[in-house]
Amino acid sequence: MEFMELENSVNINVQKELIHYFSKNDYKHIKMVVQQNRITSDDEFLKKACYLYKENHIVINYSYLKWIMKNGVYTNEYLLEYIMNVFKETMMYHKKFILHMNSNHLTMMDIDKYYLFIKNISLIMKESFPNKLDKCFVYNAPFIFSKLFSILSVFIDKATLQKIQIVDLD
């Protein structure tokens, strides 16, 4: 098996694992977990919102970010700092990273409400990690994703745009 084929099979396996995880950890599930007091600290939410999954695979789970931002658990500045630290720690050991982003429950209202946060994280990523993105897989992309993508594409160069792939859940 050639290196490229091996790399693709690893990405496909990671995608399958994350699709299963995202289906079990959507926004409705988070609300239920909160009601049942199964998550005992705000830090647990934060660690599920953005984390290093395997090697250089970073996961951003919007369902958890949405809950954190909606409930004012942390400031936007703290969230940005936390997310950037996940990326910085990954870059200490790897030359590039692969981003897996769950966009489940992303709405037009969310885009309007969190526009500044989205813009800031995009700009910081561009400045702090130029040419470090290997691939970006977007899961559970709602139709509204095209709106978000058009906003982000202003801040993202063409080479990076080509690395973004919508993952079909079927």
Summary of the structure (lengths in Angstrom):
residues: 170
radius of gyration: 15.7
end to end distance: 26.0
largest distance: 48.7
contacts: 469
relative contact order: 0.13
helix: 58%
strand: 15%
